[in-house]
Amino acid sequence: MKIGILSVDSNYPNLAIMKISKYHKSKNDLVEWYNPLKHYDKVYAAKVFSFTPNYGYYINADEVEFGGTGYDIHKQLIKDIDVLQPDYSIYPSIDSKTAYGFLTRGCPNSCKWCVVPKKEGGIHPYMDVEEISIEGRSNLILMDNNILASDYGLIQMEKIAKLKLRVDFNQGLDARLVTDEIAKLLASIKWIKRIRFGCDTPSQIAECERATALIDKYGYRGEYFFYCILLDDFKESFDRVNHWKKKGGRYLPHCQPYRDINNPFQIIPQWQKDLAGWADKKWIFRSCEFKDFEPRKGFRCNNYFDLFVK
């Protein structure tokens, strides 16, 4: 069979696509990135986000299978594919020391801005770290959504420290779950540049402050990175993001305007786009205050304080 793989809306390495490629290559099928000038027996089209455009052209194939959260949050890989190791060869940008994967799936929380519990259910074991760190791949990009909420996840993190693997939990950790013992464990792990936390509500500022102070107590000196969902209140969102600017260079917020998966016609407020444009471009974030940021000619963000802050 001739198989085409198509990433509709993201250039980020897609674990499902890599596993699909591995599966078909194990059956001696020809697998390649989809080329609209060629005909395929089957094309797998993956879409990550619900708010991005669908693939707008005819797909030249006898069969097309659509997957990913952007198409169907309930669709999963079949077990025979899901258990496979990824085919890293389809992404030449991934070096031979780097691996991607999950140790756990799901999350016990029910945050209104997150689809994970609906997509994956409650938190549960998925893979062992030694199944991910294959073939000398010692730099692990792990996409768990709440690993600290799982006893299995904590055992895996102890194993990561013992094996001296370098990791990045790129979806963020839950600061509320950081105890003194967990802080000591986190400080003992070799991190790829930074530790990430969620900071999505005002109350999480204090929790992140508490967690980072505990981790620092055990000798960690790297960066901290905070995912900040932007909701309806401009002042609350700005104060939460700006809190980390005032903390200094080790503390980096990242803004994410709230996307309602059930509302395809949602309009993102311009202030959210501009706050994200300021915070997420670190050379801008470090060089100016938000009120002085000029995202467009003739417009400075100090106007938002006149509009929204009474």
Backbone bond lengths (Angstrom), bond angles and torsions (degrees), N, CA, C in turn:
res aa  C-N    CA-C-N  psi(-1)  N-CA   C-N-CA  omega(-1)  CA-C   N-CA-C  phi
1 M - - - 1.467 - - 1.528 110.98 -
2 K 1.310 115.28 151.07 1.452 121.57 175.95 1.533 107.93 -106.96
3 I 1.330 115.84 116.04 1.461 122.58 -172.62 1.521 109.96 -110.86
4 G 1.328 116.36 131.26 1.453 121.74 173.79 1.521 109.96 -109.44
5 I 1.313 117.01 138.52 1.465 121.26 175.59 1.521 108.09 -115.98
6 L 1.339 115.28 136.16 1.460 121.06 -172.08 1.520 109.40 -135.31
7 S 1.319 116.90 116.80 1.460 122.19 173.79 1.523 107.54 -96.03
8 V 1.320 116.18 109.15 1.461 121.16 -168.49 1.525 112.81 -72.45
9 D 1.348 117.26 -39.41 1.465 118.28 -168.43 1.522 115.22 -136.79
10 S 1.319 118.60 13.73 1.461 118.65 -178.07 1.520 110.82 -152.93
11 N 1.327 115.23 138.89 1.463 120.74 174.21 1.522 111.89 -94.69
12 Y 1.344 116.35 -2.85 1.464 119.97 179.87 1.532 108.78 -69.26
13 P 1.335 118.10 140.67 1.471 119.80 -179.45 1.525 112.31 -51.70
14 N 1.314 115.27 126.72 1.458 122.45 -175.86 1.524 108.64 -104.11
15 L 1.332 116.14 112.45 1.461 121.33 -174.95 1.519 111.66 -62.97
16 A 1.329 117.40 -39.75 1.469 120.60 -179.59 1.529 110.70 -63.21
17 I 1.327 117.26 -43.98 1.458 121.06 178.65 1.521 110.80 -62.54
18 M 1.334 116.64 -40.33 1.465 119.83 179.19 1.530 111.28 -63.73
19 K 1.325 116.83 -37.62 1.467 119.96 179.33 1.531 111.36 -72.65
20 I 1.323 116.15 -37.13 1.468 120.16 176.12 1.523 110.16 -61.81
21 S 1.319 116.32 -43.11 1.465 120.60 177.80 1.529 110.88 -60.35
22 K 1.327 116.43 -44.40 1.472 120.71 -179.69 1.536 110.47 -61.36
23 Y 1.316 116.22 -41.12 1.463 121.53 -179.09 1.528 111.08 -62.17
24 H 1.319 116.10 -48.93 1.466 118.47 -176.63 1.530 112.14 -71.87
25 K 1.306 117.27 -34.24 1.462 118.77 176.20 1.533 110.97 -65.87
26 S 1.350 116.73 -32.07 1.467 119.44 177.51 1.528 111.44 -67.21
27 K 1.321 116.48 -19.18 1.471 122.01 177.21 1.528 111.36 -98.66
28 N 1.345 115.24 11.49 1.474 122.06 179.47 1.522 113.18 65.39
29 D 1.331 116.79 24.33 1.461 120.45 173.43 1.527 109.54 -80.69
30 L 1.315 116.32 153.21 1.458 121.54 173.68 1.526 108.04 -83.70
31 V 1.341 116.36 125.52 1.464 121.13 -178.95 1.526 108.68 -122.90
32 E 1.340 116.17 131.70 1.453 120.17 176.54 1.523 109.33 -153.53
33 W 1.337 115.66 163.07 1.449 119.42 173.36 1.528 109.39 -63.57
34 Y 1.306 115.60 139.21 1.459 121.25 -175.21 1.530 111.74 -58.05
35 N 1.314 115.45 131.15 1.459 123.82 175.63 1.526 107.08 -120.81
36 P 1.338 118.59 115.21 1.469 120.43 -175.46 1.524 114.03 -62.86
37 L 1.328 117.61 -13.19 1.464 120.59 178.16 1.530 112.02 -85.63
38 K 1.335 116.85 -3.90 1.458 121.13 -179.87 1.526 110.84 -115.95
39 H 1.333 115.41 159.00 1.459 121.47 176.25 1.520 108.87 -103.55
40 Y 1.346 115.68 141.59 1.466 121.17 -178.51 1.527 110.16 -126.44
41 D 1.327 114.67 151.65 1.458 118.87 172.07 1.525 110.13 -68.80
42 K 1.334 114.99 -39.62 1.470 118.74 179.27 1.516 109.09 -150.13
43 V 1.339 115.61 140.97 1.459 122.34 174.20 1.531 108.54 -122.10
44 Y 1.327 115.21 132.52 1.464 121.56 172.51 1.529 107.37 -100.47
45 A 1.329 116.71 118.59 1.466 121.97 179.79 1.524 108.74 -108.65
46 A 1.347 117.23 118.68 1.465 122.29 -177.04 1.520 110.05 -110.73
47 K 1.326 115.39 133.86 1.468 121.19 179.35 1.527 108.17 -131.36
48 V 1.324 116.43 125.54 1.459 121.38 -174.10 1.521 112.14 -85.36
49 F 1.345 117.50 -41.98 1.460 121.41 -170.54 1.526 111.45 -110.95
50 S 1.330 114.96 144.68 1.467 119.61 179.43 1.520 111.73 -78.64
51 F 1.346 118.13 -20.91 1.454 121.18 -173.11 1.525 113.51 -95.46
52 T 1.324 117.59 -2.64 1.465 119.95 178.78 1.537 110.02 -90.75
53 P 1.333 117.71 157.89 1.472 119.93 -178.21 1.526 112.02 -65.25
54 N 1.314 115.52 148.76 1.456 120.60 171.67 1.531 109.70 -72.26
55 Y 1.302 115.78 163.61 1.464 119.95 174.81 1.525 107.71 -63.12
56 G 1.313 116.37 122.89 1.463 120.07 -168.15 1.511 116.46 -95.26
57 Y 1.341 117.55 15.48 1.464 119.81 -175.26 1.528 110.40 -129.96
58 Y 1.289 114.53 161.67 1.461 120.84 174.66 1.528 109.38 -61.32
59 I 1.329 116.68 135.70 1.466 121.39 177.26 1.520 107.94 -101.12
60 N 1.299 115.91 118.81 1.458 123.36 -171.54 1.536 110.33 -82.58
61 A 1.342 115.64 82.33 1.464 120.12 -176.80 1.518 110.61 -156.67
62 D 1.338 115.85 154.08 1.455 120.23 175.45 1.525 111.29 -69.21
63 E 1.333 115.83 -31.60 1.462 121.12 -178.56 1.523 108.82 -142.90
64 V 1.334 116.02 138.88 1.467 121.66 176.14 1.520 108.19 -126.79
65 E 1.318 115.54 128.22 1.463 120.35 175.94 1.523 108.50 -113.90
66 F 1.337 115.20 123.71 1.460 121.57 -179.37 1.522 109.75 -99.30
67 G 1.334 116.86 135.85 1.454 120.75 179.84 1.513 111.74 -149.89
68 G 1.326 114.89 173.51 1.457 121.22 -178.76 1.515 111.34 100.52
69 T 1.310 116.29 159.07 1.461 122.05 -176.60 1.523 112.02 -57.50
70 G 1.313 117.02 -31.88 1.456 120.04 -179.15 1.510 113.92 -65.93
71 Y 1.334 116.98 -20.79 1.467 121.33 177.57 1.527 112.25 -106.44
72 D 1.326 117.01 -42.54 1.469 120.13 -173.72 1.524 108.47 -158.94
73 I 1.344 117.76 110.46 1.464 119.71 -176.24 1.528 112.30 -71.39
74 H 1.325 117.46 -13.52 1.457 119.54 -177.48 1.531 113.59 -96.55
75 K 1.312 116.73 -12.91 1.465 119.13 -175.76 1.525 110.83 -74.25
76 Q 1.336 115.89 136.88 1.457 121.64 -179.76 1.523 110.10 -129.33
77 L 1.321 115.20 158.78 1.457 119.62 173.16 1.515 110.02 -67.06
78 I 1.320 116.86 147.13 1.457 118.63 173.76 1.529 108.93 -67.16
79 K 1.322 116.73 154.25 1.463 120.83 -172.61 1.524 112.43 -58.11
80 D 1.337 117.13 -39.12 1.471 119.94 -178.01 1.529 111.88 -61.35
81 I 1.328 117.02 -27.06 1.467 120.85 177.52 1.522 110.53 -89.67
82 D 1.335 116.33 -42.10 1.461 120.83 -174.18 1.528 112.95 -60.81
83 V 1.327 118.18 -30.99 1.469 121.21 -176.78 1.524 113.01 -80.13
84 L 1.329 117.30 -8.28 1.467 120.40 -175.21 1.525 112.34 -77.82
85 Q 1.336 114.81 158.45 1.450 120.88 169.30 1.537 108.64 -75.75
86 P 1.328 117.76 152.15 1.471 119.60 -179.65 1.527 111.94 -70.63
87 D 1.322 114.97 155.65 1.461 121.89 171.02 1.525 107.48 -94.75
88 Y 1.325 116.36 96.41 1.461 120.63 -176.89 1.520 112.55 -73.19
89 S 1.316 117.44 -15.71 1.467 119.90 -174.55 1.523 112.75 -65.63
90 I 1.331 118.13 -20.85 1.470 119.25 -178.13 1.526 111.95 -76.66
91 Y 1.338 116.82 -12.27 1.467 121.19 176.14 1.523 108.59 -118.27
92 P 1.317 118.99 89.27 1.470 121.45 -178.69 1.523 113.78 -59.01
93 S 1.335 116.97 -20.32 1.466 119.96 -178.83 1.526 112.55 -74.30
94 I 1.335 117.42 -15.99 1.467 120.53 178.83 1.523 108.54 -82.67
95 D 1.330 116.90 117.88 1.460 119.38 -177.36 1.528 110.91 -76.72
96 S 1.306 115.70 168.78 1.469 121.88 -172.63 1.515 113.51 -71.37
97 K 1.341 118.29 -8.24 1.466 121.72 179.44 1.523 112.93 -99.12
98 T 1.344 116.95 -4.39 1.462 121.18 -172.13 1.520 111.86 -109.66
99 A 1.330 115.83 138.58 1.463 121.95 177.21 1.529 109.39 -133.33
100 Y 1.328 115.51 153.88 1.456 122.34 177.88 1.524 109.72 -120.47
101 G 1.337 116.63 147.58 1.453 117.90 176.86 1.514 113.31 173.13
102 F 1.326 114.25 -176.59 1.461 124.13 175.77 1.518 108.67 -124.63
103 L 1.320 116.78 143.09 1.459 122.11 169.66 1.525 110.04 -97.68
104 T 1.333 115.81 -35.25 1.458 122.39 176.24 1.522 108.51 -129.53
105 R 1.313 115.53 160.38 1.467 120.79 171.81 1.516 108.07 -126.84
106 G 1.325 115.18 155.68 1.451 120.50 176.53 1.516 113.63 86.33
107 C 1.344 115.26 177.93 1.462 121.95 -179.20 1.529 108.76 -157.49
108 P 1.346 118.00 141.28 1.468 120.53 179.76 1.525 113.60 -81.46
109 N 1.325 117.97 -10.83 1.466 120.77 -177.79 1.531 111.00 -84.41
110 S 1.323 115.14 169.69 1.474 120.11 179.77 1.530 109.63 -133.58
111 C 1.319 116.92 53.23 1.455 120.73 179.13 1.530 109.79 -66.47
112 K 1.316 117.63 134.97 1.469 120.51 -172.66 1.521 112.04 -66.82
113 W 1.338 117.02 -20.52 1.462 120.27 -177.01 1.523 112.84 -92.64
114 C 1.321 117.77 3.37 1.467 120.63 -172.47 1.527 111.09 -120.35
115 V 1.344 116.63 134.32 1.464 121.05 -179.04 1.531 112.74 -94.57
116 V 1.339 117.10 -4.63 1.470 119.97 -171.66 1.535 113.28 -57.59
117 P 1.350 120.27 -49.35 1.472 118.25 -179.53 1.528 113.02 -59.72
118 K 1.344 117.01 -36.19 1.460 120.11 178.09 1.526 111.09 -70.64
119 K 1.322 116.21 -35.06 1.460 121.01 -176.41 1.526 112.51 -80.87
120 E 1.353 116.28 -41.30 1.465 120.04 -170.98 1.516 114.51 -119.71
121 G 1.341 117.64 -9.13 1.460 119.87 -179.11 1.516 112.38 82.53
122 G 1.337 115.13 -164.16 1.452 120.82 177.63 1.514 111.11 -68.54
123 I 1.328 115.91 165.40 1.457 119.62 -175.40 1.528 110.91 -68.66
124 H 1.338 115.78 138.64 1.456 120.98 -178.33 1.523 109.77 -155.34
125 P 1.343 117.65 155.18 1.469 120.72 179.00 1.518 111.33 -61.71
126 Y 1.335 115.21 148.17 1.462 120.08 -179.48 1.534 111.71 -129.92
127 M 1.341 117.21 -57.44 1.461 120.48 179.91 1.521 109.67 -142.07
128 D 1.323 115.38 162.24 1.452 122.32 172.45 1.524 108.67 -92.11
129 V 1.326 116.46 145.32 1.454 120.02 -176.69 1.528 112.25 -59.38
130 E 1.321 117.80 -29.11 1.460 119.96 179.71 1.530 111.98 -73.85
131 E 1.329 117.03 -16.39 1.459 120.31 173.18 1.530 111.01 -78.98
132 I 1.331 116.43 -17.77 1.464 121.23 -179.81 1.523 110.80 -96.24
133 S 1.317 116.48 -40.45 1.476 120.49 -177.54 1.521 110.54 -84.15
134 I 1.321 115.71 60.72 1.460 121.97 -176.63 1.525 110.45 -91.27
135 E 1.307 115.68 157.99 1.475 122.66 171.07 1.528 112.50 53.44
136 G 1.330 115.80 39.23 1.464 120.13 177.86 1.509 115.12 76.59
137 R 1.313 118.27 11.89 1.474 121.50 179.56 1.529 108.36 -80.83
138 S 1.310 116.03 100.97 1.463 121.28 -173.02 1.530 113.48 -107.11
139 N 1.333 117.40 -3.25 1.470 122.19 174.47 1.521 107.80 -105.65
140 L 1.322 116.47 109.20 1.461 120.62 -170.49 1.525 111.57 -108.98
141 I 1.333 116.27 125.04 1.461 122.34 170.74 1.523 106.19 -97.30
142 L 1.326 116.27 106.08 1.458 121.74 -174.82 1.521 109.66 -106.74
143 M 1.328 115.74 132.50 1.460 121.34 -169.68 1.519 113.57 -108.79
144 D 1.347 116.40 21.89 1.466 120.95 177.22 1.524 110.27 -58.40
145 N 1.323 115.52 145.18 1.454 119.92 -176.77 1.522 113.63 -93.11
146 N 1.324 118.53 -21.72 1.472 119.20 178.75 1.521 109.46 -161.92
147 I 1.315 117.29 61.06 1.460 120.65 -171.79 1.525 113.18 -63.55
148 L 1.339 118.39 -28.27 1.458 120.21 -178.87 1.525 112.55 -70.32
149 A 1.338 117.24 -14.20 1.463 121.13 179.76 1.522 112.20 -84.13
150 S 1.329 117.73 2.76 1.459 122.14 -173.84 1.521 110.58 -123.79
151 D 1.331 116.97 126.97 1.468 119.98 174.19 1.521 110.45 -59.97
152 Y 1.330 116.14 -39.54 1.467 120.07 176.63 1.526 109.89 -61.21
153 G 1.333 116.66 -41.50 1.452 120.65 179.74 1.523 111.73 -62.47
154 L 1.325 116.85 -41.00 1.468 120.05 178.98 1.524 111.16 -65.50
155 I 1.330 117.07 -37.45 1.470 120.40 175.74 1.524 109.75 -62.15
156 Q 1.333 116.19 -40.65 1.463 120.12 178.34 1.534 111.45 -64.98
157 M 1.315 116.63 -37.07 1.463 119.66 178.86 1.534 111.07 -68.08
158 E 1.320 116.36 -36.41 1.472 119.61 174.32 1.526 110.05 -62.05
159 K 1.314 115.37 -38.21 1.466 120.57 178.55 1.534 110.65 -66.88
160 I 1.318 117.23 -39.80 1.463 121.90 177.03 1.525 110.29 -58.19
161 A 1.338 115.72 -45.63 1.463 119.82 179.48 1.530 110.76 -63.71
162 K 1.314 116.55 -42.84 1.464 121.40 -178.32 1.531 111.41 -64.50
163 L 1.332 116.70 -39.02 1.464 121.30 -178.87 1.527 112.86 -82.41
164 K 1.336 116.07 -4.40 1.472 122.21 179.73 1.533 112.68 58.11
165 L 1.335 115.40 38.23 1.456 120.94 175.26 1.523 109.43 -81.27
166 R 1.317 116.84 151.72 1.464 122.05 175.45 1.533 108.27 -99.53
167 V 1.342 116.65 132.86 1.458 119.18 -172.31 1.526 112.32 -134.46
168 D 1.326 113.55 158.08 1.455 122.43 168.79 1.519 106.29 -138.21
169 F 1.348 117.49 112.15 1.467 120.42 171.52 1.519 106.53 -84.60
170 N 1.327 115.54 95.00 1.464 118.85 -163.94 1.526 114.42 -81.23
171 Q 1.339 118.42 -2.83 1.458 120.19 174.11 1.523 112.32 -96.55
172 G 1.318 117.29 -7.16 1.464 120.72 176.62 1.521 113.05 96.23
173 L 1.327 114.75 151.58 1.457 123.16 177.14 1.525 109.47 -102.38
174 D 1.333 116.13 164.35 1.460 122.10 179.25 1.528 108.29 -98.78
175 A 1.329 117.05 107.65 1.465 121.62 -176.51 1.521 112.09 -61.38
176 R 1.325 117.88 -26.91 1.457 121.13 -177.96 1.522 112.13 -64.17
177 L 1.327 116.74 -20.32 1.462 121.55 -176.80 1.526 113.16 -95.78
178 V 1.320 117.06 0.13 1.469 120.59 -176.89 1.523 110.15 -80.76
179 T 1.326 116.01 109.16 1.452 122.73 172.65 1.524 108.86 -94.54
180 D 1.319 116.69 176.43 1.461 119.84 176.94 1.530 110.44 -59.90
181 E 1.328 116.67 -41.32 1.464 120.62 -179.51 1.526 111.37 -65.99
182 I 1.337 116.68 -42.53 1.467 120.14 179.08 1.527 110.37 -67.84
183 A 1.333 117.29 -37.38 1.467 120.10 177.50 1.526 110.88 -60.07
184 K 1.316 116.25 -41.40 1.465 120.51 178.57 1.530 110.46 -63.07
185 L 1.346 116.23 -40.34 1.456 121.00 177.62 1.535 110.21 -64.23
186 L 1.329 117.50 -46.12 1.463 120.90 -178.95 1.519 111.34 -62.00
187 A 1.317 116.96 -37.95 1.463 120.51 179.67 1.526 111.95 -68.95
188 S 1.335 117.07 -23.02 1.467 120.72 -178.18 1.524 112.78 -84.92
189 I 1.332 116.59 -12.34 1.466 121.05 -177.16 1.529 109.80 -83.77
190 K 1.322 116.27 146.72 1.467 121.93 174.68 1.530 108.15 -86.29
191 W 1.325 115.96 111.23 1.461 121.27 -176.44 1.525 111.23 -95.59
192 I 1.315 115.80 145.20 1.460 120.96 172.22 1.527 107.09 -81.48
193 K 1.291 115.39 87.93 1.463 125.15 174.50 1.524 114.51 78.19
194 R 1.358 120.32 -46.05 1.460 119.84 -169.23 1.518 112.68 -154.34
195 I 1.349 114.84 161.89 1.462 123.09 169.22 1.526 106.82 -105.46
196 R 1.316 116.60 133.77 1.464 121.00 -177.33 1.534 110.61 -108.90
197 F 1.322 115.39 140.10 1.462 122.27 175.07 1.525 109.59 -130.98
198 G 1.314 115.56 157.19 1.458 120.82 168.92 1.521 108.98 -86.60
199 C 1.328 116.21 137.76 1.472 121.34 175.31 1.528 107.02 -138.58
200 D 1.315 115.49 73.21 1.463 121.35 -168.17 1.520 114.54 -99.59
201 T 1.328 117.31 -8.83 1.460 121.46 180.00 1.521 109.05 -137.88
202 P 1.337 118.00 160.80 1.471 119.71 179.00 1.532 113.18 -56.74
203 S 1.330 116.91 -38.24 1.468 119.66 -178.29 1.522 112.61 -66.22
204 Q 1.324 117.43 -22.50 1.457 119.29 -178.93 1.522 112.89 -76.79
205 I 1.336 117.48 -14.11 1.463 119.16 175.60 1.520 109.79 -60.34
206 A 1.329 116.21 -50.15 1.466 120.42 -179.40 1.524 111.05 -63.02
207 E 1.333 117.02 -37.80 1.463 120.07 179.41 1.523 110.94 -66.67
208 C 1.328 116.81 -40.15 1.468 120.14 177.87 1.526 110.87 -67.64
209 E 1.322 116.92 -38.49 1.467 120.41 176.10 1.529 110.28 -61.49
210 R 1.317 115.76 -45.33 1.464 120.43 179.77 1.518 111.52 -62.10
211 A 1.350 116.21 -46.58 1.466 120.85 -176.76 1.529 111.12 -65.54
212 T 1.334 116.96 -44.24 1.464 119.09 -178.04 1.527 111.42 -66.93
213 A 1.331 117.53 -36.12 1.461 120.42 177.60 1.529 110.61 -64.60
214 L 1.328 116.92 -39.40 1.463 120.63 177.95 1.527 111.14 -64.20
215 I 1.329 116.10 -44.67 1.469 119.92 -178.71 1.529 110.03 -65.57
216 D 1.323 116.53 -42.22 1.463 120.26 178.25 1.530 111.37 -61.43
217 K 1.323 116.31 -33.09 1.464 120.35 179.55 1.526 111.31 -58.22
218 Y 1.336 115.60 -28.64 1.468 120.18 -178.93 1.528 112.84 -97.51
219 G 1.335 116.28 15.00 1.458 119.20 168.00 1.505 117.21 103.11
220 Y 1.336 118.75 2.63 1.466 120.26 178.66 1.523 109.66 -71.72
221 R 1.339 117.49 134.96 1.462 121.61 -178.68 1.531 112.59 -131.33
222 G 1.315 117.20 13.52 1.456 120.59 -179.69 1.519 112.54 -84.50
223 E 1.335 116.24 -168.72 1.458 122.33 -179.12 1.525 111.35 -81.68
224 Y 1.330 114.44 157.44 1.464 122.74 167.93 1.531 108.00 -118.33
225 F 1.321 114.97 143.70 1.470 121.97 -174.72 1.528 106.25 -131.20
226 F 1.336 117.37 130.32 1.466 120.97 -172.90 1.532 110.57 -122.65
227 Y 1.327 116.29 117.35 1.462 120.59 173.61 1.528 108.30 -76.42
228 C 1.322 116.38 124.81 1.464 121.85 -177.79 1.522 109.33 -122.50
229 I 1.319 117.27 105.19 1.454 120.20 174.85 1.528 108.14 -70.28
230 L 1.318 117.67 140.34 1.460 122.29 179.44 1.526 108.28 -104.18
231 L 1.326 115.55 118.22 1.460 120.90 -179.72 1.529 109.70 -104.06
232 D 1.328 118.09 -146.51 1.463 120.53 -168.03 1.528 114.73 -82.48
233 D 1.326 118.17 -22.28 1.460 122.21 -170.35 1.527 110.05 -95.27
234 F 1.322 116.86 111.43 1.463 120.46 -178.91 1.520 112.09 -60.15
235 K 1.337 117.61 -50.04 1.463 119.98 -174.87 1.524 110.73 -63.29
236 E 1.322 116.69 -43.49 1.472 119.23 179.82 1.517 110.37 -61.44
237 S 1.331 117.16 -45.72 1.462 121.00 -179.23 1.524 110.72 -63.41
238 F 1.324 116.80 -46.21 1.471 119.96 -179.71 1.522 110.86 -61.75
239 D 1.332 117.50 -46.52 1.469 120.63 -178.03 1.526 111.14 -61.24
240 R 1.327 116.65 -38.05 1.471 120.47 -178.95 1.526 110.83 -68.55
241 V 1.325 116.37 -42.79 1.465 120.25 179.27 1.526 110.78 -70.43
242 N 1.331 116.09 -44.75 1.463 120.41 -176.18 1.526 112.41 -68.56
243 H 1.330 116.76 -22.22 1.471 120.57 176.23 1.526 110.75 -54.09
244 W 1.336 115.51 -40.22 1.469 119.29 -176.16 1.516 111.40 -78.87
245 K 1.330 117.74 -26.55 1.470 118.74 173.69 1.524 110.08 -64.60
246 K 1.336 116.76 -41.38 1.461 120.89 -179.39 1.527 111.87 -67.18
247 K 1.333 116.88 -21.39 1.467 120.40 -179.48 1.523 112.10 -74.42
248 G 1.325 117.85 -25.74 1.458 119.36 178.76 1.516 113.87 114.08
249 G 1.336 115.90 -177.24 1.460 123.20 -166.47 1.512 117.06 -64.52
250 R 1.331 118.60 -22.82 1.469 119.98 -179.27 1.528 111.87 -77.80
251 Y 1.329 118.33 -11.17 1.462 122.65 -170.24 1.526 109.14 -115.49
252 L 1.328 116.03 111.73 1.462 120.67 -171.40 1.532 110.97 -123.34
253 P 1.339 118.12 115.04 1.466 120.12 174.82 1.524 111.36 -83.68
254 H 1.308 115.38 155.75 1.472 121.50 175.20 1.522 107.10 -135.08
255 C 1.324 116.98 119.77 1.470 121.73 -174.89 1.525 111.66 -88.98
256 Q 1.318 115.00 139.28 1.464 121.78 176.74 1.525 108.89 -134.14
257 P 1.330 118.99 102.65 1.462 120.04 175.43 1.526 110.81 -55.27
258 Y 1.321 116.38 138.42 1.462 121.43 -178.46 1.526 110.33 -65.65
259 R 1.313 114.70 128.67 1.469 120.92 176.77 1.522 108.80 -114.48
260 D 1.309 117.04 123.83 1.458 122.70 178.66 1.526 108.33 -90.04
261 I 1.329 116.40 109.41 1.460 120.39 -176.13 1.524 111.92 -63.13
262 N 1.335 116.52 -21.22 1.471 120.60 -178.55 1.530 112.59 -92.80
263 N 1.321 117.07 1.90 1.463 120.18 -178.21 1.523 110.09 -127.78
264 P 1.328 117.18 87.12 1.469 120.15 -177.98 1.523 113.43 -67.07
265 F 1.346 117.23 -13.47 1.464 120.90 -178.41 1.534 111.85 -101.49
266 Q 1.313 116.56 11.73 1.458 120.67 -179.29 1.527 111.30 -59.07
267 I 1.318 116.05 136.21 1.467 121.98 176.05 1.525 108.03 -106.79
268 I 1.323 116.65 121.37 1.460 121.24 179.09 1.527 108.58 -77.81
269 P 1.339 118.77 125.02 1.471 120.41 178.91 1.528 111.61 -58.18
270 Q 1.314 116.08 144.60 1.462 120.19 -177.42 1.521 111.59 -62.27
271 W 1.345 117.50 -34.25 1.463 118.61 -179.80 1.522 111.34 -62.69
272 Q 1.348 117.42 -34.03 1.466 119.96 177.46 1.527 110.64 -67.10
273 K 1.320 117.04 -42.66 1.464 120.64 177.52 1.526 110.83 -60.86
274 D 1.333 116.12 -41.52 1.463 119.62 -177.34 1.527 111.47 -73.35
275 L 1.327 117.29 -37.94 1.469 119.66 177.42 1.521 109.86 -63.87
276 A 1.330 116.76 -40.59 1.462 120.48 176.49 1.522 110.94 -67.03
277 G 1.316 116.73 -39.40 1.457 120.25 179.07 1.520 112.72 -62.65
278 W 1.318 115.93 -32.43 1.469 121.17 176.85 1.532 111.52 -75.96
279 A 1.327 116.67 -52.31 1.469 120.43 -173.15 1.519 112.89 -72.61
280 D 1.322 117.65 -34.35 1.463 120.11 -171.63 1.523 113.35 -84.79
281 K 1.314 117.34 -14.28 1.470 120.97 173.04 1.527 106.54 -100.32
282 K 1.333 115.72 98.16 1.460 119.93 -166.23 1.520 112.99 -64.39
283 W 1.325 118.51 -28.31 1.459 119.03 178.40 1.526 110.92 -68.55
284 I 1.346 116.66 -28.89 1.463 120.74 175.22 1.528 109.62 -78.88
285 F 1.319 115.90 -45.90 1.463 121.91 -178.33 1.523 111.56 -55.90
286 R 1.330 116.15 -41.01 1.461 119.82 -177.13 1.533 112.52 -80.16
287 S 1.322 117.40 -19.41 1.467 119.45 -171.84 1.516 114.40 -99.51
288 C 1.337 118.53 -15.05 1.466 118.47 -179.13 1.518 111.61 -152.03
289 E 1.318 115.58 160.06 1.463 122.03 173.80 1.530 108.53 -79.43
290 F 1.343 116.08 156.37 1.466 119.32 -178.09 1.524 111.16 -60.98
291 K 1.322 117.65 -38.97 1.471 120.02 -178.10 1.535 112.02 -62.35
292 D 1.338 116.43 -23.25 1.462 120.91 -179.88 1.529 113.19 -95.86
293 F 1.314 116.62 -3.90 1.465 121.32 -178.00 1.529 109.53 -72.06
294 E 1.346 116.31 132.95 1.467 122.37 179.05 1.532 109.12 -116.98
295 P 1.328 117.37 88.33 1.462 119.34 -178.38 1.522 113.69 -71.60
296 R 1.333 115.80 -21.57 1.461 120.70 178.78 1.528 108.45 -139.69
297 K 1.296 115.69 151.74 1.456 119.87 -179.31 1.528 110.17 -59.01
298 G 1.310 115.75 126.15 1.454 120.81 177.32 1.514 114.53 87.44
299 F 1.346 117.83 0.80 1.470 119.78 -179.99 1.523 110.11 -126.44
300 R 1.338 115.54 122.91 1.460 121.04 173.60 1.519 108.94 -111.78
301 C 1.316 115.95 146.64 1.465 120.77 -172.66 1.519 113.61 -73.58
302 N 1.340 118.17 -5.41 1.467 118.61 172.69 1.530 110.95 -63.59
303 N 1.336 117.10 -18.49 1.471 121.28 176.60 1.516 111.97 -61.78
304 Y 1.329 117.80 -32.27 1.470 120.17 -179.71 1.519 111.78 -64.93
305 F 1.324 117.88 -32.71 1.456 120.82 179.78 1.523 109.89 -69.61
306 D 1.314 117.34 -34.97 1.460 120.68 175.21 1.528 111.12 -67.28
307 L 1.322 116.04 -35.67 1.472 120.57 -177.32 1.528 113.09 -77.67
308 F 1.347 116.57 -42.14 1.469 120.15 -166.85 1.521 114.81 -112.11
309 V 1.324 118.47 -18.40 1.469 120.01 -176.71 1.520 109.00 -104.82
310 K 1.313 115.63 113.39 1.474 121.12 -177.57 1.527 110.06 -91.06
